[in-house]
């Protein structure tokens, strides 16, 4: 059966920042589920026009009413209705994937809504079923002697035994003590366990580093959180009236109204498996000259890789340094974090974990140009435990004060935000949180100062670590 696609590829290629496991039944998921219920109702009633009416502007530009009706009559409705359905996942608080059971075939439907809660992404695909768990017990450094060891094993074992996961490195800081656990392999089949010094992609956890840089320069008096971004953009870009009310703070806390990714990020023209590699400053500024916002700045939470990438670009222009140079000089050197980098030096190449996609197949690691501040960093559990410990108890020096500033609440309507940090609730306890994901990695970081508890999870597979992260928090916060 021919796949039906009514969106551009960029709409669902993005760094993962939160999944339904953490933001269970978020407002956006409830809205998306409600629209899906209507889609299913109209589908089973063979009402193509009613489904089409649920579409937004981009949906309707991609296909006319007559074209959709023809596809529905010829390809969809002959499957004789949806006999059963279930939500598979809800990625980026934006894209839902539903399993659809028909009489003769099982498919999956990817669905996303625009700012008006109209269909923006509507994509039928073959159903991808993760195969059975691994037949042999995956190796681990966990000795399962203490109560915490056993709790970690109980949570992690089902995850690491999945056929599409490969390696896992975990750091836990509890009551001032750091414990690390490693599972699986750095490369499938090499029988080499990860170590606390194995380098993984950390994806969108990078954004918290970008927010520290912002806070650092705020405290230095070089910028203000309330500064409009037009102050730092070329005149040809700054004259776009849509950008006048966008501030540096709104870039950091995802309330800028900017799109999740720019629509001139053309993955097909470069490398679909390495989507951010060739997106440069020229393309970014070209997009910003004519872009429109999805909402009024400061009014609505709308996660944006573009926004944080632009924030880091502005900070680079102010400092005269690259993103990686800023991270190294202002954060990593003071904390003695020796393996947190954008570009891996040759001496550390042997410490890098290979990465694997959602079906467990090897995939390229991601490279970044101008949007590096939204997700380009690699790191280790050892380094991130240093980082999270510094966040738990910020010092009185310049870096500590910058970290403390990132914890200040800047937005609390449909999401509770610091600067880049999401504040989430797990069994009644609030945590500063961020996660990350690329096509071949997943990461999780959360901490609570009152509980003196922090968790870092790094995986070299796309399968989300959010479930095991939140389950570990539940066990350890008691």
C-alpha positions as CSV (number, residue, x, y, z in Angstrom):
1,X,0.0,0.0,0.0
2,X,1.3,3.5,-0.9
3,X,2.1,5.6,2.1
4,X,0.1,8.8,2.5
5,X,1.9,11.9,3.5
6,X,0.5,15.3,4.1
7,X,3.5,17.2,5.7
8,X,7.0,18.1,5.2
9,X,9.7,15.9,6.7
10,X,10.9,18.6,9.1
11,X,7.7,18.6,11.0
12,X,8.6,15.4,12.8
13,X,12.4,15.5,12.8
14,X,13.4,17.2,16.0
15,X,15.4,16.7,19.2
16,X,13.3,14.9,21.7
17,X,12.6,17.0,24.8
18,X,9.8,15.3,26.6
19,X,7.6,12.3,26.1
20,X,4.3,11.1,27.4
21,X,6.1,9.1,30.1
22,X,7.1,12.4,31.8
23,X,4.3,14.7,30.8
24,X,1.6,12.1,31.0
25,X,-1.6,13.3,29.5
26,X,-0.3,16.8,28.8
27,X,-2.8,19.3,27.6
28,X,-1.5,19.0,24.0
29,X,-1.8,15.2,24.2
30,X,-5.4,15.5,25.3
31,X,-6.1,17.8,22.4
32,X,-4.4,15.5,19.9
33,X,-6.3,12.5,21.3
34,X,-9.6,14.4,20.9
35,X,-8.8,15.1,17.3
36,X,-7.8,11.5,16.7
37,X,-11.1,10.3,18.1
38,X,-12.9,12.4,15.5
39,X,-10.6,11.1,12.8
40,X,-11.4,7.5,13.8
41,X,-15.1,8.3,13.9
42,X,-15.2,9.9,10.5
43,X,-12.9,7.2,9.0
44,X,-15.2,4.4,10.1
45,X,-18.2,6.4,8.7
46,X,-16.3,6.9,5.5
47,X,-16.7,10.6,5.7
48,X,-13.6,12.0,3.9
49,X,-14.8,15.6,3.8
50,X,-15.3,15.5,7.6
51,X,-11.7,14.4,8.1
52,X,-10.5,17.0,5.6
53,X,-12.3,19.7,7.6
54,X,-10.1,18.8,10.6
55,X,-7.0,19.9,8.6
56,X,-5.0,23.1,9.1
57,X,-3.6,25.5,6.5
58,X,-0.5,23.5,5.7
59,X,-2.5,20.2,5.5
60,X,-4.9,21.8,3.0
61,X,-2.1,23.3,0.9
62,X,-0.5,19.9,0.6
63,X,-3.7,18.3,-0.8
64,X,-7.0,19.5,-2.2
65,X,-10.3,18.3,-0.8
66,X,-10.9,16.3,-4.0
67,X,-7.4,14.8,-3.9
68,X,-7.9,13.7,-0.3
69,X,-11.4,12.3,-1.0
70,X,-9.9,10.3,-3.9
71,X,-7.1,8.8,-1.7
72,X,-9.6,8.0,1.1
73,X,-12.0,6.3,-1.3
74,X,-9.4,4.3,-3.2
75,X,-6.9,3.4,-0.4
76,X,-8.2,4.0,3.1
77,X,-11.9,3.2,3.2
78,X,-11.5,-0.1,1.5
79,X,-9.7,-1.4,4.6
80,X,-13.2,-1.6,6.1
81,X,-12.8,0.6,9.2
82,X,-10.5,0.7,12.2
83,X,-11.1,-2.3,14.4
84,X,-8.9,-1.2,17.2
85,X,-6.4,1.6,18.1
86,X,-3.9,2.6,20.8
87,X,-1.4,5.4,21.4
88,X,2.2,4.2,20.8
89,X,3.9,7.4,21.9
90,X,3.7,11.2,22.0
91,X,7.0,12.7,21.1
92,X,8.1,16.3,21.7
93,X,4.7,17.1,23.2
94,X,3.7,17.4,19.6
95,X,3.6,14.2,17.5
96,X,1.4,11.3,18.4
97,X,1.8,7.9,16.9
98,X,-1.3,5.6,17.0
99,X,-1.5,1.9,16.2
100,X,-4.4,1.1,13.9
101,X,-5.8,-2.4,13.5
102,X,-7.7,-3.2,10.3
103,X,-9.1,-6.5,9.2
104,X,-6.1,-7.4,7.0
105,X,-3.3,-5.1,8.0
106,X,-2.0,-3.1,11.0
107,X,-0.7,0.4,10.3
108,X,0.4,3.3,12.4
109,X,-0.7,6.9,12.1
110,X,1.5,9.9,13.0
111,X,-0.6,12.9,13.9
112,X,0.3,16.4,14.9
113,X,-1.7,19.6,15.4
114,X,-0.9,23.2,14.4
115,X,-1.4,26.2,16.8
116,X,-5.1,26.2,16.0
117,X,-5.4,22.5,16.9
118,X,-5.9,21.5,13.3
119,X,-4.2,18.6,11.6
120,X,-0.7,19.6,10.5
121,X,0.9,16.1,10.3
122,X,-1.2,13.2,9.0
123,X,1.0,10.2,8.0
124,X,0.0,6.6,7.5
125,X,3.0,4.2,7.8
126,X,3.5,0.4,8.2
127,X,3.3,-0.6,11.8
128,X,6.7,-1.1,13.3
129,X,6.7,-3.8,16.0
130,X,9.8,-4.0,18.2
131,X,10.8,-7.7,18.1
132,X,11.1,-9.9,21.1
133,X,13.5,-9.2,23.9
134,X,17.1,-10.4,23.8
135,X,17.4,-14.0,24.5
136,X,20.5,-13.8,26.8
137,X,20.9,-11.7,29.9
138,X,22.6,-8.4,29.1
139,X,25.8,-7.8,31.0
140,X,26.0,-5.1,33.8
141,X,28.2,-3.7,36.5
142,X,25.3,-3.8,38.9
143,X,26.1,-6.2,41.7
144,X,22.5,-6.1,43.0
145,X,23.7,-6.2,46.7
146,X,22.2,-3.0,48.1
147,X,18.5,-2.0,48.1
148,X,19.3,0.7,45.6
149,X,21.2,-1.8,43.3
150,X,18.2,-4.0,43.3
151,X,15.8,-1.1,42.7
152,X,17.9,0.0,39.7
153,X,18.0,-3.6,38.3
154,X,14.3,-4.0,38.6
155,X,13.6,-0.8,36.6
156,X,16.4,-1.0,34.1
157,X,16.4,-4.7,33.2
158,X,13.2,-4.7,31.1
159,X,14.5,-1.7,29.1
160,X,18.0,-3.1,28.4
161,X,16.6,-6.5,27.4
162,X,14.6,-4.9,24.6
163,X,15.9,-5.9,21.2
164,X,16.3,-2.3,20.1
165,X,18.4,-1.1,23.0
166,X,22.2,-1.5,23.2
167,X,24.0,0.3,26.0
168,X,23.2,2.3,29.1
169,X,25.1,4.3,31.6
170,X,23.5,5.6,34.7
171,X,24.6,8.0,37.5
172,X,22.7,8.5,40.7
173,X,23.5,11.1,43.4
174,X,21.7,10.4,46.6
175,X,22.4,11.9,50.0
176,X,25.8,13.1,48.7
177,X,27.0,9.8,47.4
178,X,27.4,9.1,43.7
179,X,26.8,5.6,42.3
180,X,27.1,4.5,38.7
181,X,25.7,1.6,36.8
182,X,26.5,0.4,33.3
183,X,24.6,-2.1,31.1
184,X,24.9,-3.6,27.6
185,X,27.5,-2.6,25.0
186,X,29.1,0.4,23.5
187,X,28.9,-1.2,20.1
188,X,26.4,-4.0,19.4
189,X,28.3,-7.3,19.5
190,X,31.6,-6.0,21.0
191,X,30.8,-7.3,24.5
192,X,32.3,-4.1,25.9
193,X,30.3,-2.5,28.7
194,X,30.0,1.2,28.8
195,X,31.8,3.0,31.6
196,X,31.1,6.3,33.4
197,X,33.6,7.8,30.9
198,X,31.8,6.5,27.7
199,X,30.8,9.4,25.5
200,X,27.2,9.6,24.4
201,X,25.1,12.1,22.5
202,X,23.1,14.1,25.1
203,X,20.7,15.8,22.6
204,X,18.6,18.5,24.1
205,X,20.2,18.4,27.5
206,X,22.6,20.7,25.6
207,X,19.9,23.4,26.0
208,X,20.6,23.7,29.7
209,X,24.2,24.5,28.9
210,X,23.1,27.2,26.6
211,X,20.9,28.7,29.3
212,X,23.9,28.7,31.7
213,X,25.8,30.7,29.1
214,X,22.9,33.1,28.8
215,X,22.7,33.5,32.6
216,X,26.4,34.0,32.8
217,X,26.4,36.9,30.4
218,X,23.3,38.4,32.1
219,X,25.2,38.4,35.4
220,X,28.2,40.0,33.6
221,X,26.0,42.8,32.3
222,X,26.6,41.9,28.7
223,X,22.9,41.2,28.0
224,X,19.5,41.3,29.7
225,X,16.9,38.6,29.7
226,X,14.4,41.2,28.5
227,X,16.5,42.3,25.6
228,X,14.7,42.0,22.2
229,X,16.5,39.7,19.9
230,X,16.4,42.4,17.2
231,X,19.0,44.2,19.2
232,X,21.5,41.5,18.2
233,X,20.4,40.7,14.6
234,X,21.4,42.2,11.3
235,X,19.2,45.0,10.2
236,X,17.9,43.0,7.3
237,X,16.6,40.4,9.8
238,X,15.6,42.7,12.6
239,X,13.2,44.7,10.4
240,X,10.9,41.7,10.4
241,X,8.0,43.0,12.6
242,X,7.2,39.5,13.9
243,X,10.5,39.5,15.8
244,X,10.1,42.8,17.7
245,X,8.7,41.3,20.9
246,X,10.8,38.1,21.0
247,X,13.3,38.3,24.0
248,X,16.4,36.4,24.9
249,X,14.4,34.9,27.8
250,X,11.6,33.7,25.5
251,X,14.1,31.9,23.4
252,X,15.4,30.0,26.5
253,X,12.0,29.1,28.0
254,X,10.3,28.2,24.7
255,X,7.8,31.0,24.7
256,X,9.1,32.9,21.7
257,X,6.4,31.8,19.4
258,X,9.1,30.6,16.9
259,X,8.5,27.4,15.0
260,X,10.0,24.2,16.4
261,X,12.4,24.0,13.4
262,X,12.7,26.4,10.5
263,X,10.9,25.5,7.3
264,X,14.0,26.0,5.1
265,X,15.8,23.2,7.0
266,X,15.7,20.9,4.0
267,X,16.7,17.4,5.1
268,X,16.1,15.8,1.7
269,X,18.7,18.1,0.1
270,X,21.4,16.9,2.5
271,X,21.3,13.9,4.7
272,X,18.0,12.7,6.2
273,X,19.9,10.8,8.9
274,X,22.0,13.8,9.9
275,X,19.4,16.6,9.5
276,X,21.1,19.6,11.2
277,X,24.6,19.2,9.7
278,X,24.4,21.7,6.9
279,X,22.0,24.2,8.3
280,X,24.1,27.4,8.6
281,X,23.8,31.0,9.7
282,X,23.0,32.2,6.2
283,X,20.0,29.9,6.1
284,X,18.9,30.8,9.6
285,X,18.9,34.5,8.9
286,X,17.2,34.0,5.6
287,X,14.4,32.2,7.4
288,X,14.1,34.8,10.1
289,X,13.7,37.7,7.6
290,X,10.2,36.6,6.7
291,X,9.2,34.1,9.4
292,X,5.9,34.4,11.3
293,X,5.3,33.4,14.9
294,X,2.9,30.7,16.1
295,X,1.9,32.8,19.1
296,X,2.5,36.0,20.9
297,X,5.9,36.0,22.6
298,X,5.7,35.2,26.3
299,X,2.2,33.9,26.1
300,X,2.4,30.2,25.3
301,X,4.9,27.4,25.8
302,X,5.9,26.0,22.4
303,X,9.1,24.0,22.4
304,X,11.6,25.3,19.8
305,X,14.9,23.9,18.7
306,X,15.1,26.9,16.4
307,X,14.7,29.3,19.4
308,X,17.5,27.9,21.5
309,X,19.8,27.5,18.4
310,X,19.2,31.2,17.7
311,X,19.9,32.1,21.4
312,X,23.3,30.4,21.2
313,X,24.1,32.1,17.9
314,X,23.4,35.5,19.5
315,X,25.6,34.7,22.5
316,X,28.4,33.6,20.1
317,X,28.1,37.0,18.3
318,X,28.3,38.8,21.6
319,X,31.3,36.8,22.9
320,X,33.1,36.4,19.6
321,X,33.5,32.7,20.4
322,X,31.9,29.5,19.1
323,X,29.3,27.7,21.1
324,X,31.8,25.0,21.9
325,X,34.4,27.5,23.1
326,X,31.9,29.2,25.4
327,X,30.8,25.9,26.9
328,X,34.4,24.8,27.4
329,X,35.7,28.0,28.9
330,X,32.8,29.0,31.0
331,X,31.4,25.7,32.2
332,X,33.6,22.7,31.5
333,X,37.0,24.0,32.5
334,X,35.9,25.5,35.9
335,X,34.1,22.2,36.7
336,X,36.9,20.0,35.3
337,X,34.5,18.3,32.9
338,X,36.9,16.9,30.4
339,X,34.7,15.0,28.0
340,X,31.8,17.3,27.3
341,X,32.3,18.6,23.8
342,X,30.7,19.2,20.5
343,X,33.5,17.8,18.4
344,X,35.2,14.7,19.8
345,X,39.0,14.9,19.7
346,X,40.9,12.0,18.2
347,X,42.3,11.0,21.6
348,X,38.8,10.3,22.8
349,X,37.3,8.5,19.8
350,X,37.7,5.1,21.3
351,X,35.5,6.2,24.2
352,X,32.5,7.0,22.0
353,X,29.4,4.7,21.9
354,X,28.0,3.9,18.5
355,X,24.3,4.9,18.1
356,X,21.2,2.9,17.1
357,X,17.8,3.9,15.8
358,X,14.3,3.1,17.0
359,X,14.5,-0.4,15.4
360,X,17.9,-1.1,16.8
361,X,19.9,-0.5,13.6
362,X,23.1,1.5,13.5
363,X,22.6,5.2,12.5
364,X,25.0,8.1,12.1
365,X,25.6,10.4,15.1
366,X,24.3,14.0,14.5
367,X,26.5,16.9,13.5
368,X,25.4,20.6,13.9
369,X,26.3,24.0,12.4
370,X,24.4,27.1,13.5
371,X,21.8,25.2,15.6
372,X,24.4,23.5,17.7
373,X,23.2,25.2,21.0
374,X,20.0,23.2,20.8
375,X,21.5,19.7,20.8
376,X,25.1,19.3,19.7
377,X,26.9,18.3,22.9
378,X,28.4,14.9,23.8
379,X,29.2,13.9,27.3
380,X,29.7,11.2,29.9
381,X,28.0,10.1,33.1
382,X,31.0,11.2,35.1
383,X,30.9,14.7,33.5
384,X,27.2,15.1,33.9
385,X,27.3,14.0,37.5
386,X,29.7,16.9,38.1
387,X,27.4,19.2,36.2
388,X,24.2,18.1,38.1
389,X,26.0,18.3,41.4
390,X,27.0,21.9,40.6
391,X,23.3,22.6,39.9
392,X,22.2,21.0,43.1
393,X,24.3,23.2,45.3
394,X,25.4,26.3,43.2
395,X,28.5,28.0,44.5
396,X,29.0,31.7,45.0
397,X,31.4,32.1,42.1
398,X,30.3,33.4,38.6
399,X,29.4,30.0,37.3
400,X,27.4,29.0,40.4
401,X,25.5,32.3,40.2
402,X,24.7,31.6,36.5
403,X,23.4,28.1,37.3
404,X,21.3,29.5,40.1
405,X,19.7,32.1,37.8
406,X,18.7,29.3,35.4
407,X,16.6,27.8,38.2
408,X,14.4,30.9,38.6
409,X,10.9,30.3,37.3
410,X,10.3,32.4,34.2
411,X,7.0,30.9,33.0
412,X,4.2,28.9,34.6
413,X,1.1,28.7,32.4
414,X,0.9,25.5,30.4
415,X,4.4,24.5,31.5
416,X,6.6,25.4,34.4
417,X,10.0,26.7,33.2
418,X,13.2,28.1,34.4
419,X,15.8,29.0,31.8
420,X,15.7,25.9,29.6
421,X,14.9,23.7,32.7
422,X,11.5,22.1,32.8
423,X,10.1,21.7,36.3
424,X,8.2,18.4,36.4
425,X,6.2,16.7,39.1
426,X,6.9,13.0,39.9
427,X,4.7,11.6,42.7
428,X,4.3,15.0,44.2
429,X,8.0,16.0,44.1
430,X,9.2,18.7,41.8
431,X,12.4,18.2,39.7
432,X,14.4,20.3,37.4
433,X,14.5,18.2,34.3
434,X,15.6,17.9,30.8
435,X,15.9,15.0,28.4
436,X,17.3,14.6,24.9
437,X,17.1,12.4,21.9
438,X,18.5,12.0,18.5
439,X,17.9,9.3,15.9
440,X,20.3,7.1,17.9
441,X,20.4,8.2,21.5
442,X,18.3,9.0,24.5
443,X,19.2,10.9,27.7
444,X,17.5,11.9,30.9
445,X,18.7,14.3,33.7
446,X,16.7,15.4,36.8
447,X,17.5,16.8,40.2
448,X,15.9,18.0,43.4
449,X,17.9,19.9,46.0
450,X,15.6,19.2,49.0
451,X,15.7,15.5,48.3
452,X,19.5,15.7,47.6
453,X,18.7,13.5,44.6
454,X,19.8,13.5,41.0
455,X,19.7,11.0,38.1
456,X,21.6,11.0,34.8
457,X,20.8,8.3,32.2
458,X,22.6,8.0,28.8
459,X,21.7,5.5,26.2
460,X,23.1,4.8,22.7
461,X,19.7,3.9,21.3
462,X,16.7,6.0,20.3
463,X,14.3,4.1,22.7
464,X,13.3,6.8,25.2
465,X,14.8,6.6,28.7
466,X,12.1,8.7,30.2
467,X,10.2,5.8,31.7
468,X,13.1,4.3,33.5
469,X,14.2,7.8,34.6
470,X,10.8,8.6,36.2
471,X,10.5,5.1,37.8
472,X,14.0,5.5,39.4
473,X,13.0,8.9,40.8
474,X,9.8,7.3,42.3
475,X,11.9,4.6,44.0
476,X,14.7,6.8,45.2
477,X,12.8,9.8,46.5
478,X,11.0,7.8,49.2
